[in-house]
């Protein structure tokens, strides 16, 4: 059984396929998938953080995006920005950034345009 750093084997190390531990097979599969998607990952990594963080929005942002009128979307974004301002005043920097990113994500965001996203990656503006 394969062991790392003289540690006790994990459940994954106890499972084998044709003599190779499952943990090793999964590591190899992850490396292969990483190499297959490296170009897409490079593209994603080149986007500003607020775009990267917009691809899996909170429900509040999804609701704001779906509002039928621009003025309603703008009001929702302004509310998120105001919440960010309040967090800033309290010195809550992470919450501040999150709220500001949420406000901008109402209008500018990435979305996964591929229903098969679990097996493939496709980003659309």
C-alpha positions in Angstrom: 0.0 0.0 0.0 1.3 3.5 -0.9 2.0 5.8 2.0 3.0 9.4 2.1 5.5 10.7 4.6 5.2 7.5 6.7 1.6 8.3 7.6 -1.1 5.8 8.0 -2.8 4.9 4.7 -6.0 6.7 4.0 -9.1 4.9 2.6 -8.2 6.1 -0.9 -4.8 4.5 -0.5 -6.5 1.2 0.4 -8.5 1.1 -2.8 -6.7 -0.1 -5.9 -7.4 -0.4 -9.6 -5.1 -2.8 -11.4 -2.6 -2.5 -8.6 -2.5 1.3 -8.5 -3.9 3.1 -5.4 -7.0 5.1 -6.2 -5.4 8.2 -4.7 -2.6 8.1 -7.3 -5.1 7.6 -10.1 -7.1 10.6 -8.9 -3.9 12.7 -8.7 -3.0 11.7 -12.3 -6.5 12.5 -13.5 -6.4 15.9 -11.8 -3.1 16.7 -13.5 -4.4 15.6 -16.9 -7.6 17.7 -16.5 -5.4 20.7 -15.4 -3.3 20.4 -18.4 -6.3 20.2 -20.7 -7.9 23.3 -19.2 -4.7 25.3 -18.7 -5.4 27.7 -21.6 -8.9 28.4 -20.2 -7.5 28.8 -16.7 -5.0 31.3 -18.0 -7.8 33.3 -19.6 -9.9 33.1 -16.3 -6.8 34.1 -14.2 -6.3 37.2 -16.5 -9.7 38.6 -15.5 -9.8 41.2 -12.6 -10.8 39.6 -9.3 -14.3 41.2 -9.4 -15.0 39.3 -12.6 -13.6 36.0 -11.2 -15.8 36.4 -8.1 -18.9 37.1 -10.2 -19.2 33.7 -11.8 -20.9 32.1 -8.7 -23.0 35.0 -7.4 -24.9 35.1 -4.2 -28.7 34.8 -4.4 -29.1 38.6 -3.7 -27.0 39.4 -6.8 -29.0 36.9 -9.0 -32.2 38.4 -7.9 -30.9 41.9 -8.7 -29.7 40.8 -12.1 -33.2 39.4 -12.9 -35.1 42.6 -12.1 -36.9 43.8 -15.2 -36.0 47.5 -15.1 -32.7 49.2 -15.1 -33.7 51.5 -12.3 -34.6 48.6 -10.1 -31.2 46.9 -10.8 -29.5 50.2 -10.0 -31.3 50.6 -6.7 -30.4 47.0 -5.7 -26.7 47.7 -6.6 -26.7 51.0 -4.7 -28.0 49.2 -1.6 -25.2 46.7 -1.8 -22.7 49.5 -2.3 -24.2 51.3 0.8 -23.8 48.1 2.8 -20.1 48.1 1.6 -19.8 51.7 2.8 -21.1 50.7 6.2 -18.8 47.8 6.5 -15.9 50.1 5.5 -16.8 52.4 8.3 -16.6 49.5 10.7 -13.2 48.4 9.4 -14.6 45.2 8.0 -12.4 45.1 4.9 -13.4 41.7 3.6 -17.1 42.4 3.9 -16.5 45.8 2.2 -14.9 44.2 -0.8 -17.5 41.5 -1.0 -20.4 44.1 -1.0 -18.6 46.3 -3.6 -18.0 43.3 -5.8 -21.6 42.2 -5.5 -22.8 45.7 -6.5 -20.6 45.7 -9.6 -21.6 42.1 -10.4 -25.2 43.2 -10.9 -24.1 44.7 -14.2 -20.7 43.3 -15.1 -20.1 39.6 -14.6 -19.0 36.3 -16.1 -21.4 33.5 -16.4 -20.8 29.9 -17.2 -22.6 29.4 -20.6 -22.1 25.7 -20.7 -24.7 23.4 -19.1 -22.0 20.7 -19.1 -19.8 22.8 -16.9 -18.9 20.0 -14.6 -17.0 18.3 -17.4 -16.1 21.3 -19.6 -15.3 24.9 -19.0 -16.8 27.8 -21.0 -16.9 31.4 -19.9 -19.0 34.1 -21.6 -19.3 37.8 -21.0 
